[in-house]
Amino acid sequence: MSHPTLEQFLKDVAHHQLTVNLDQDVFRDITIANPNTMEMHYNITTRPGYLMITGDMGDFIFQRTNDMFGFFRPQSGYYINPGYWGEKVEAGVISEFDIDTANSSVQGYLTNFLEDLDLSDPEDREKSKQALEAVTSFISGTQGSGEFDFWNEINSWDADEAGGMDLTDFFEAPTTKATFHYIWCCYAIVHAIKLYDAHKSNEVPA
């Protein structure tokens, strides 16, 4: 599943409204939902150092600064930083195996292997041919595969048949991408803060 775009997200929440359940300094509890349905509704709760988002599109807990709204509040627009924010996730699934990412990493190993060869040398030319054939066959055979089958093929990789191209340290290579729900919730957090800030700016002082 591809990642949601900002345009898609805004369409999902076009009729959502903000309800402030609690607002005491950095202790907050807000709900963003369509009044006519609970579809794609979500709730955000903050306390010192933590922000929790729960709802139809997933549940995540982030930990970073005292006021987490300040941490997530964009300087402009709907800027999100899923990679950096993911480092602050205490609970919730933010990534999943992706065959295209995994096979791209295999292709990257091939590129690095070929760069170390001297293609003016007949022996190295043969190694490059074997490596290219092995990777082409590997990618063709794993396209559309799931995580288990992919790693089974990695573990069966024969460097001798691939011109000496080794994948023993491939476990360090990228094989995942951010989940659809995680990206959606990143947009949802920013959207909620924008609604909250607009609500606060319209409050009449006591």
C-alpha positions as CSV (number, residue, x, y, z in Angstrom):
1,M,0.0,0.0,0.0
2,S,1.4,3.4,-1.0
3,H,1.7,6.2,1.5
4,P,-1.2,8.7,1.9
5,T,-0.6,12.1,0.4
6,L,-1.5,15.3,2.1
7,E,-4.3,15.8,-0.4
8,Q,-5.7,12.4,0.4
9,F,-5.5,13.0,4.1
10,L,-7.2,16.4,3.9
11,K,-10.0,14.7,1.9
12,D,-10.4,12.1,4.7
13,V,-10.8,14.7,7.4
14,A,-12.7,17.4,5.4
15,H,-15.7,17.2,7.6
16,H,-14.0,16.5,10.9
17,Q,-14.4,18.8,13.8
18,L,-12.4,19.5,17.0
19,T,-13.8,18.7,20.4
20,V,-11.6,19.8,23.4
21,N,-12.2,17.4,26.3
22,L,-9.4,18.6,28.5
23,D,-7.1,21.6,28.2
24,Q,-4.9,22.3,31.3
25,D,-1.4,23.5,30.3
26,V,0.3,20.5,28.6
27,F,-2.4,18.1,29.9
28,R,-4.8,17.9,26.9
29,D,-7.3,15.5,25.5
30,I,-8.9,16.4,22.1
31,T,-11.1,14.5,19.6
32,I,-11.2,15.1,15.9
33,A,-14.1,13.4,14.2
34,N,-16.9,13.8,11.7
35,P,-20.1,14.5,13.8
36,N,-22.1,12.1,11.5
37,T,-19.8,9.1,11.7
38,M,-16.9,7.6,13.7
39,E,-15.0,6.7,10.5
40,M,-11.4,7.9,10.6
41,H,-12.0,9.6,13.9
42,Y,-9.0,10.1,16.3
43,N,-8.1,11.3,19.7
44,I,-5.0,12.9,21.0
45,T,-3.9,13.1,24.6
46,T,-0.8,14.8,25.9
47,R,0.9,14.9,29.3
48,P,4.5,16.1,30.1
49,G,6.8,14.4,27.7
50,Y,4.2,12.3,25.9
51,L,1.7,12.4,23.1
52,M,-0.7,9.6,22.4
53,I,-2.9,9.3,19.3
54,T,-5.6,6.7,19.1
55,G,-8.4,5.9,16.7
56,D,-9.5,4.2,13.5
57,M,-6.1,4.7,11.8
58,G,-3.8,3.4,14.5
59,D,-2.4,3.9,17.9
60,F,0.9,5.5,18.7
61,I,2.8,6.9,21.7
62,F,5.5,9.5,21.2
63,Q,8.0,10.6,23.9
64,R,10.2,13.7,23.6
65,T,9.7,17.1,25.1
66,N,7.6,18.5,27.9
67,D,5.1,20.1,25.5
68,M,4.6,17.6,22.6
69,F,2.4,20.1,20.7
70,G,5.5,22.3,20.5
71,F,7.5,19.4,19.2
72,F,5.1,18.5,16.4
73,R,3.9,22.0,15.5
74,P,5.1,22.9,12.0
75,Q,6.6,26.2,11.2
76,S,4.4,26.3,8.1
77,G,2.0,24.1,6.1
78,Y,1.6,20.4,6.9
79,Y,5.3,19.5,7.2
80,I,5.8,16.1,8.7
81,N,9.1,14.3,9.5
82,P,8.2,10.6,9.8
83,G,11.8,9.4,10.0
84,Y,12.8,11.6,12.9
85,W,9.4,11.4,14.6
86,G,9.7,7.6,14.4
87,E,12.7,7.7,16.6
88,K,10.5,9.1,19.4
89,V,7.8,6.3,19.1
90,E,7.4,4.3,22.3
91,A,4.5,2.1,21.1
92,G,3.0,1.5,17.7
93,V,4.0,-0.1,14.4
94,I,5.7,2.5,12.2
95,S,7.2,0.3,9.5
96,E,6.6,-2.9,7.5
97,F,8.5,-5.1,5.1
98,D,8.5,-3.8,1.5
99,I,9.7,-6.0,-1.3
100,D,10.6,-3.1,-3.5
101,T,12.7,-1.5,-0.8
102,A,14.4,-4.9,-0.1
103,N,15.1,-5.6,-3.7
104,S,16.5,-2.1,-4.2
105,S,18.9,-2.9,-1.4
106,V,20.0,-6.0,-3.2
107,Q,20.5,-3.9,-6.3
108,G,22.6,-1.5,-4.2
109,Y,24.9,-4.4,-3.1
110,L,25.4,-5.3,-6.8
111,T,26.3,-1.7,-7.6
112,N,28.9,-1.6,-4.8
113,F,30.3,-5.0,-5.9
114,L,30.7,-3.9,-9.5
115,E,32.4,-0.6,-8.5
116,D,35.2,-2.7,-6.8
117,L,35.9,-4.7,-10.0
118,D,38.4,-3.9,-12.7
119,L,36.3,-4.5,-15.8
120,S,39.5,-4.4,-18.0
121,D,40.4,-7.7,-16.3
122,P,38.8,-10.8,-17.9
123,E,38.4,-12.5,-14.6
124,D,36.6,-9.5,-13.1
125,R,34.4,-9.2,-16.2
126,E,33.3,-12.8,-15.6
127,K,32.6,-12.0,-12.0
128,S,30.5,-9.0,-13.0
129,K,28.5,-11.1,-15.4
130,Q,27.8,-13.8,-12.8
131,A,26.8,-11.2,-10.2
132,L,24.5,-9.4,-12.6
133,E,22.8,-12.6,-13.7
134,A,22.4,-13.7,-10.0
135,V,20.8,-10.5,-9.0
136,T,18.6,-10.3,-12.0
137,S,17.4,-13.8,-11.3
138,F,16.9,-13.1,-7.6
139,I,14.8,-9.9,-8.1
140,S,12.7,-11.6,-10.8
141,G,12.1,-14.6,-8.4
142,T,11.2,-12.5,-5.3
143,Q,9.1,-9.8,-6.9
144,G,5.8,-9.9,-5.1
145,S,7.1,-12.1,-2.4
146,G,6.4,-11.7,1.3
147,E,9.0,-11.2,4.0
148,F,9.5,-14.9,4.9
149,D,10.1,-15.9,1.3
150,F,12.5,-13.0,0.7
151,W,14.7,-13.8,3.6
152,N,14.6,-17.5,2.8
153,E,16.1,-16.5,-0.6
154,I,18.7,-14.2,1.0
155,N,19.8,-17.1,3.3
156,S,20.1,-19.4,0.2
157,W,22.3,-16.9,-1.6
158,D,25.4,-18.5,-3.0
159,A,28.3,-16.0,-3.4
160,D,30.3,-18.4,-5.5
161,E,27.6,-18.6,-8.1
162,A,27.3,-14.8,-8.0
163,G,30.9,-14.0,-8.9
164,G,31.9,-13.6,-5.2
165,M,29.2,-11.1,-4.4
166,D,28.4,-11.7,-0.7
167,L,25.2,-10.9,1.2
168,T,26.2,-12.2,4.6
169,D,25.7,-8.7,6.2
170,F,22.5,-8.0,4.2
171,F,20.5,-7.9,7.5
172,E,21.8,-4.4,8.0
173,A,20.3,-3.2,4.7
174,P,16.9,-1.3,4.4
175,T,14.0,-3.7,3.8
176,T,11.1,-1.7,5.2
177,K,9.0,1.4,4.6
178,A,6.7,3.4,6.8
179,T,3.2,2.1,7.2
180,F,0.2,3.8,5.6
181,H,-1.4,4.3,9.0
182,Y,1.8,5.8,10.6
183,I,2.1,8.4,7.8
184,W,-1.7,9.2,8.1
185,C,-1.3,9.7,11.9
186,C,1.7,12.0,11.4
187,Y,-0.6,14.2,9.2
188,A,-3.4,13.8,11.8
189,I,-1.2,15.1,14.6
190,V,-0.3,18.2,12.6
191,H,-3.9,18.7,11.6
192,A,-5.1,18.4,15.2
193,I,-2.6,21.0,16.4
194,K,-3.7,23.4,13.7
195,L,-7.3,23.0,14.8
196,Y,-6.3,23.3,18.4
197,D,-4.3,26.5,17.8
198,A,-7.2,28.0,15.8
199,H,-9.5,27.2,18.7
200,K,-7.2,28.8,21.2
201,S,-6.8,31.9,19.2
202,N,-10.6,32.3,19.1
203,E,-11.1,31.9,22.8
204,V,-12.5,34.9,24.7
205,P,-10.3,35.8,27.7
206,A,-12.1,35.2,31.0
